[in-house]
Structures are given as C-alpha cells and as structure tokens.
Amino acid sequence: MSRRFAVLSASAVLLFSGVLTACNNDDDGGDPAPTETTTSAAAASSAPAKDEYVPASSEGPAKNVPKPTKPDLADEESVEGAQAFLDYLSDARAYAQQTGDTSLAREVTAEECYSCTEHYDNLDSHYEAGGWASEGYEKFTILSEDLPVDSYGLYAPEISIEADDITIWDDKGQVVQEARGEDGSEDRILVHLDYREGQWTYVTTAPLGSS
C-alpha cells in the first residue's frame, strides 16, 4: 500500500537568520560576553557524533541510518512470525525512504504489488535526481488471533496501520510533498501475505470485505 502525498502549492520561502544578543559586562558583576573559544566549544558539544543517526531535514538527507536485519522469527509461519515480518517490512520501507535504497523492501514485496513497485521506482528516481525524504514510518499491527486464508490461498489477517508524517525535499532542500500521519486503529484492513519456501512475502492490503 503506497502513501498518498499532498502536493504543496508554491509559497514564499522564509529565511531565518540568527539574532545575536549582546551581553553587557556591567560593573554590577554581570556575566562576561562569551568568547570565540567558548562559543566554538559549545557548538562542537552540540554537534552530532560521527556515527550518530541524524534524521532528514531541509539541510539534507538522513545520516547514519541503521540498515535493518530480518530476525529469524520473521521467517516463522505463525502469527508471531507474521508480525515480526511486518515489523521488518516497516523497517525496510523506512530505510528506503531515508536512503533511496529500496532493495530490502523489494526483496520481501511481491511483484504483483504494482503500487509498491511504483512507489519504490519513484523513490529511486527521486534520490537519483538529488532529492531525499523523511522516515515516514508505518506500523502494521496484527489484530487477528490466527492466520485466516483468503480465496486466493494467501494468509489475510486483520491489521491496523499507524503512519508518521512524511516530508519529501528536492535537491535544493525545498519541500515538494508532504503527508500527515495516519491512525488507522479504527479501520478494518486485511494484509495479504504469501508464505512459501520458509519465507513471507508482502502482497497487498485491502479494506475488510473488499474482496
């Protein structure tokens, strides 16, 4: 299931400049003005560590994004295994959003999910053009106590979906698309999953009763 993005209309760009506040060194014992050495030290202390994760912003794409690893449980044919798989799928999608590397998400997504393939292709093209995106994490939670099978022989448990806000920037750091987060806890949705040769594959999601 691909996210819908609302295209922003053109708007004026607001430039924010820092405001320097002078500190008076009065005779009554006021604090002295900060020196160049102390301000440089403060800036260095607030800077992220070399390998620290930095989320995407208008200043640039995310840095040091952890590459997800699929746990063994995510290959188990059970409710717990299906949930672990969906957690991994969410991580793989979030990784793709922040890095432009869609390979992990593609590996566990069925080719029949054309909207997924289109979304991954768009991400590839956007990053190749110099743009980037925020995480936009989607959380899939299985609500079913077992794994019912649909008319196509696919597992189709009921789930809820929660999605964070997402922002997409162009190569100049200008916002080109945004979408607000979603709380789908009240929606009745089925996720269709295939299981074969000891592995899960995501096929699609659909409203309950649509098929």
Salt bridges, closest charged atoms under 4 A:
ASP75 OD1 - LYS70 NZ 2.97
ASP87 OD1 - LYS139 NZ 2.78
ASP121 OD1 - ARG106 NH2 2.76
ASP124 OD2 - ARG106 NH2 2.75
GLU138 OE1 - ARG93 NH1 3.25
ASP150 OD2 - HIS192 ND1 2.78
GLU158 OE2 - ARG188 NE 3.55
ASP171 OD1 - LYS172 NZ 3.82
ASP194 OD2 - ARG196 NE 2.79
